[in-house]
Amino acid sequence: IQKMLGPGYEVKASLGHVADLPERELGVDVARDFAPTYEVTKDKKAVVEELRRAAQGKRLLIATDPDRAGEAIGWHVARLLERDPKEPLRVEFHEITPKVVRQAVERPRPIDQNLVDAQQARRVLDRLVGYNLSPLLSLEFRKRALSAGRVQSVALRLVVEREQAIEAFQREEYWTLEGLFEVQGKTFPALLHEVDGQRLWIAQGEKEGKLHLETEAQALALAERVQTLPYRVAQVEVRERRKSPPPPFTTSTLQQAASSRLGYTASRTMRIAQRLYEGVDLPEGTVGLITYMRTDSVRVSPEAVALAREAIGEMYGPAYLPEAPRVYRNRKEGVQDAHEAIRPTDPRRTPEGVRPYLSEEEYRLYDLIWRRFLASQMKDALYEQTVILLEGQGQPRFTFRAAGSVLRFEGYLKVWGREGEDEEEAPPVPAVPQGAEARLLQARPEQHFTEPPPRYTDATLVKTMEELGIGRPSTYAPTLETLEKRGYVERKGRTLLPTPLGRQIVHYLKERFPRVVAYEFTAQMEEGLDQVEEGKVPWPQVVWEFYEPFLKELSQVPKKTCPQCGRPLELKVSRFGQFLGCTGYPECTYTEPLERKKEAEPIGEACPQCGRPLVRKEGRYGSFIACSGYPECDYTRDDGTPTGYTCPKCGSRVL
């Protein structure tokens, strides 16, 4: 930005949030409309002093990110530098390119207090939940660093309940019947579709009223009966099917596509996108390659559409260009239309053209964004679908169905690719005339089983959160990262599994704080924050709507009591870490450690040094095997299964 603006400007970074609620106290005055107390964070004191010195006697422009968090950071900077936020000092841009940055600097505006209030409400809500719930969880499960959050706990509930659904799933057997037919010398397969007008159940839709072949015996009996009849081609339907391109990326759809196509986690995707947005050194200078990556809007500026159409015409020819530009509208209410979709800042910068200046992961993500954007302005893909119905001439009336699909014109698939389009394409069926005789050469029963619901991946969890209205573009990736960091979920390949601790947390919260983990209630809170942003309701009202029922649930949680005086115990912090202490201090000095030490567990082996039983113990670096005769016998070894390999550096066993 400094290079783009030239010598008349001095550009300084706030390096993210400069002020926050206090670390060791609530910092929210509930009685005074949840008035927050802010303080400069420890690691930003020097940054704020540097900003004060640099801004002294000069005009100040604040160009933080164009979202709620960015607006709040700008408001804090203005406040700490003793500037009036109502003055035109806020500069907003959605892409970091010389033209856009210079235009933005010429059109500053006041800080948008509604945006600031929406962010304040979110922060206060999260503090009220975290400050009250996190110590409760640590007390309940006797573990440190446990946390609960308004969005985080609901996302965890989704993962836990999906795993419970998988475990409770009763797989069901069903059979299909595939016939091989010959019509005028052409052979092709067809599936049994109906018997006397009753549709065969193939694990799709409602089972009621459909024919369910449950056993091999039923399927074999039917296979014998279908082979006794002559057949004819009852119907041939050929129709064109158009498939429109998907809209350009929002935050959630980018995270979904990067997960399914590239195998990137949501947080990795956002880290790479941040670098592409902030700027890459190209021969022409430092330029941001994509627009701002935290957005739920699919809107695109007319200038960007014109550039995309120009690039499509040049690279792929006029056959791929629709007559009129495509216009995408946001389906959900509350979407901020001032934002654009995620797109290349200039679609004429092809992924291959900038590849020498990017890391491999930056190139792959830019390639995905570039292709999606160009595809969104291209013609539909055209499929020719053929459906043939073959009917038996007799009783009962058997109907077989053969369906095929052929891609006649690639359209947008030319650039977006055909990955994930399998359901659209089926092997072609031959052209046969309606009314022609058909011969059933063979009928083959095939066994199937119903499948449990799949485990969540980053892509499907983010999609579900968005559909339920839980969280917003800025919260998807941090939420998933927190769940993993706290040990509530773990990864198995690309899928997310709840840990035993994660299950226990959800069980406890559903029992004690049903409103906190209710999907609809969390979505209502997000809608409330959107209304604050739009200036429709004051932010303390939204906080109170959450806090009032939360307080009721909190008051009903039984307190752990001091065994010496009967007063409640509370979580306390010393320089040695967290511990439980009596609220009656200093009259009562009772304390106990937060985490109880695990008892030594016998492993059924004798000590090779003294013959006494070996036990598994917990140490500061994890579990290890030791002699139960310690301190007389000091035998220890690592707790792990030998792999049979030796370390190439020291020759020790690899576990």
LOKOL-541875 format. One record per residue (C-alpha): residue in three letters; x, y negated, z. Coordinates in steps of 0.25 Angstrom, whole numbers, plus 5000, padded with zeros to 4 digits. Layout:
N
ALAXYZ...
# end
This chain:
655
ILE500050005000GLN501249915003LYS501749934989MET500349914983LEU500149784990GLY501549724989PRO502349624997GLY501249535002TYR500749655011GLU501349735023VAL500649865024LYS500749935038ALA500150075042SER499250095055LEU499550245053GLY498150285056HIS497350255069VAL498050145078ALA497050145089ASP496150255096LEU495350285109PRO496350315120GLU496950455121ARG496750485135GLU495350425138LEU494050425132GLY494150275127VAL492650265124ASP491750185134VAL490450255132ALA489650155141ARG490050045131ASP489550105118PHE490750195117ALA491750075116PRO493050135112THR494450095118TYR495550095108GLU497050095110VAL498150095101THR498650245100LYS500050265105ASP500650305092LYS500150175085LYS500550065095ALA501850035087VAL500950035074VAL500049935079GLU501149845084GLU501749855070LEU500449815064ARG500249705073ARG501649645070ALA501449665055ALA500049595055GLN500449475063GLY500049345056LYS499649425043ARG498349465036LEU497949605040LEU497349705030ILE496949845036ALA496949955025THR496650085033ASP495950205027PRO494550175021ASP493650255032ARG493150245046ALA494550285052GLY495250185043GLU494250075047ALA494450095062ILE495950095061GLY495849965053TRP494949905064HIS495949955075VAL497149885067ALA496349755066ARG495949765081LEU497349785085LEU497949685076GLU496849585081ARG496249565068ASP494749545066PRO494149665059LYS493049585053GLU494149505045PRO494349565030LEU495649645034ARG495149785030VAL495649845017GLU495049975011PHE495550055000HIS495250204996GLU496450224987ILE497850174989THR498150124975PRO498749984972LYS497549924965VAL496549974976VAL497449934988ARG497649794982GLN496149774979ALA495849824994VAL496849725000GLU496049614992ARG494749654998PRO494849665013ARG493649685022PRO493349685037ILE493449805045ASP492149885044GLN491649895058ASN490650005054LEU491750095050VAL492550065062ASP491350095071ALA491150235064GLN492550275067GLN492450225081ALA491150305083ARG491850425078ARG493050405087VAL492250385099LEU491350505096ASP492550595094ARG493250535107LEU491950565115VAL491850705110GLY493350735111TYR493650675125ASN492450745131LEU492550875124SER493950905122PRO494250915137LEU493051005139LEU493551105129SER494951105135LEU494251125149GLU493351235144PHE494451315136ARG495651275144LYS496451235132ARG497051095129ALA496951015116LEU495551065114SER494650965107ALA493250945102GLY492650845092ARG491450795086VAL491750855072GLN492850945075SER491951035084VAL490851045074ALA491851085063LEU492351195073ARG490951235075LEU490751265060VAL492051345060VAL491651425072GLU490251455067ARG490651495053GLU491551595060GLN490451645069ALA489551665056ILE490651745050GLU490751835062ALA489251855063PHE489051875048GLN488452015045ARG488852055031GLU487752115023GLU487952215012TYR487252194998TRP487452254984THR487352204970LEU487152274957GLU487952234945GLY487452294932LEU488352294919PHE487452264907GLU487652274892VAL486852184883GLN487152194868GLY488552254870LYS488952154881THR489152194895PHE489052114907PRO488752124922ALA487452074929LEU486952084944LEU485652144948HIS484852014951GLU483452054954VAL482552184956ASP481152154953GLY481352004954GLN481952024968ARG483351954968LEU484552034973TRP485151984986ILE486651954984ALA486951884997GLN486551744992GLY485351664997GLU484151725005LYS484051885006GLU482551885008GLY481751924996LYS483051984989LEU483452124986HIS484652164995LEU485452284991GLU486052325004THR486652455002GLU487452534991ALA486252634990GLN485252524987ALA486252464976LEU486552604970ALA485052634969LEU484752504962ALA485952524953GLU485352654948ARG483952594946VAL484452474938GLN485252574928THR483952644924LEU483352524917PRO483552454903TYR483852304904ARG483652174896VAL484252034896ALA483051964902GLN483651824903VAL484851744898GLU485051604904VAL486151524899ARG486351384905GLU487351274907ARG487751234920ARG488451104924LYS489451094935SER489750954940PRO491050914946PRO491150894961PRO491350744966PRO492650694969PHE493250724983THR492750684997THR493650715009SER492850845012THR492750894997LEU494250864996GLN494550945008GLN493651055003ALA494351064989ALA495751054995SER495451165004SER494751264994ARG495751224982LEU497051194989GLY496951265002TYR497151135010THR496651105024ALA495750985025SER496850915033ARG497950945023THR497050895012MET496850765019ARG498350745022ILE498650765007ALA497550675003GLN498050565013ARG499350565006LEU498750554992TYR497850434997GLU498950365004GLY499850364991VAL500950434983ASP502150384977LEU502050384962PRO502950314951GLU501850194951GLY501950174966THR501250234979VAL499850264975GLY498650334983LEU498250454974ILE496850474980THR495750394986TYR495450395001MET495250535006ARG494250525017THR492950505010ASP491550575009SER491250494996VAL491250544982ARG491150404976VAL492150364966SER492450224961PRO492050194946GLU493550154943ALA494050294948VAL492950364940ALA493350284927LEU494850334930ALA494350474932ARG493550474919GLU494750414911ALA495650524917ILE494650634913GLY494550584899GLU496050574897MET496350704903TYR495250794900GLY494450724888PRO493150664887ALA492450804887TYR492650804902LEU492150664905PRO490650644908GLU489950524901ALA489750454914PRO490650444926ARG490150544937VAL489650474950TYR489650544963ARG488750504975ASN488950544989ARG487850634994LYS487950615009GLU487450495016GLY488550415024VAL489650425014GLN490450305013ASP490350264998ALA491450154999HIS492350274999GLU492750354986ALA492950504984ILE494350554985ARG494950534971PRO496250504964THR496550354964ASP496850364949PRO496450494942ARG497450464931ARG498550504941THR498450654938PRO498850764949GLU500050804939GLY500450664937VAL500650634952ARG501150774956PRO502650734956TYR502350634967LEU501450724976SER501750844985GLU501050974981GLU499850964990GLU499650814987TYR499650854972ARG498650964974LEU497650884982TYR497850764972ASP497550864961LEU496250904968ILE495750764970TRP496150724956ARG495450844950ARG494150824958PHE494050684955LEU494250694940ALA493350814940SER492250734946GLN492150644934MET492150754924LYS491050834916ASP490250944922ALA490751094920LEU489851164911TYR489551314913GLU488651404905GLN487951504914THR487251624908VAL486251714916ILE485751844911LEU484651924917LEU484452074914GLU483152144917GLY482952294919GLN481752344911GLY480952424922GLN480552424936PRO481152374945ARG481552254937PHE483052234938THR483752104934PHE485252084933ARG485851954931ALA487151914924ALA487751774925GLY488951704919SER489451564918VAL490451504908LEU491151374909ARG490851294896PHE491451164900GLU492451134911GLY492150994914TYR492650944927LEU493251084930LYS494351054920VAL494950964931TRP494351024944GLY494551164940ARG493751294942GLU494151334956GLY492851364964GLU492051364951ASP491951524952GLU490451514955GLU490151434943GLU490851534933ALA490451684931PRO490851774920PRO490151744907VAL488951844903PRO488851884888ALA487751814879VAL486551914878PRO485151884873GLN483951884882GLY483152004880ALA484252094876GLU484352234881ALA485352264892ARG485952394897LEU486452414911LEU487752484910GLN487952504925ALA487552454938ARG488552434949PRO488152404964GLU489152314972GLN489252294987HIS489352154993PHE489352105007THR488851965012GLU489951875016PRO490051795029PRO490151645028PRO491651595025ARG492551535035TYR492751385034THR493851325026ASP494351185027ALA493451155014THR492251225019LEU492251165033VAL492451025028LYS491251055018THR490351105029MET490750985039GLU490450885027GLU489050955024LEU488650955039GLY489150805040ILE490250835051GLY491450745050ARG491850655039PRO492950645029SER493950595039THR493650715049TYR493650845041ALA495150865040PRO495450825055THR494350905060LEU494851035054GLU496251005058THR495850985073LEU495051115073GLU496351185068LYS497251105077ARG496451135090GLY496451285087TYR494951295085VAL495051345070GLU496151415063ARG496451445048LYS496351575041GLY496851545027ARG495951435023THR494751465033LEU494551415047LEU494251505059PRO493851465073THR494851505084PRO494251565097LEU494451425103GLY493751365092ARG492551455094GLN492551435109ILE492551285107VAL491351285098HIS490551385107TYR490851285119LEU490451165111LYS489151225105GLU488751265119ARG489151135127PHE489151025116PRO488151075105ARG487950935100VAL489450915098VAL489551035088ALA488151015082TYR488350995067GLU487150905065PHE487550815077THR488950795072ALA488450765058GLN487450655064MET488650595071GLU489450585058GLU488150515052GLY488150425064LEU489550385061ASP489250355046GLN488050265051VAL489050185060GLU489950175047GLU488750115040GLY488450015051LYS487050085054VAL487250115068PRO488250075079TRP489350175082PRO489050185098GLN487650235094VAL488250355086VAL489250385097TRP488150385107GLU487250475099PHE488350585100TYR488850555114GLU487550555121PRO487150705118PHE488650735120LEU488650685134LYS487450775138GLU488250895133LEU489450855140SER488750835153GLN488250975153VAL489651045152PRO490051105165LYS491251045171LYS492451135176THR492551105191CYS493751095200PRO493951215209GLN494451135221CYS493351025221GLY492351055211ARG492450925203PRO492550935188LEU493950965181GLU494350885170LEU495450895159LYS496650805163VAL497950775156SER499350765162ARG500750755155PHE500750905156GLY499450925148GLN497950945151PHE497451005164LEU496151015172GLY496050925184CYS494950895194THR494150765192GLY494250745207TYR495750705206PRO496450655215GLU495550715226CYS495650845219THR496950885212TYR496551015206THR497051045192GLU497251165183PRO497951185170LEU497051175157GLU497551295150ARG497551425158LYS498751515156LYS498451645150GLU498651765158ALA499851855153GLU499251965144PRO499852105144ILE500152155130GLY500352305134GLU501852315132ALA502952335141CYS504152235143PRO505352295136GLN506252235147CYS505552285160GLY504352365156ARG503352275162PRO502052235154LEU502252125143VAL501252015143ARG500751905134LYS500951765140GLU500651625135GLY501851525134ARG501951385129TYR502251435115GLY501151535115SER501051685119PHE502251775122ILE502551915128ALA503251925141CYS503552025152SER502552025164GLY503752045173TYR504151905171PRO505051835177GLU505751975181CYS505652005166ASP505751895156TYR505451975143THR504651895133ARG504351905118ASP503551825108ASP502051865106GLY501951905092THR501852025083PRO503252065076THR503152055061GLY504352145059TYR505152025053THR506351955059CYS506651805059PRO507651775048LYS508351665057CYS508551745071GLY508151885068SER507051885079ARG505651955076VAL504551875068LEU503251885075
# end
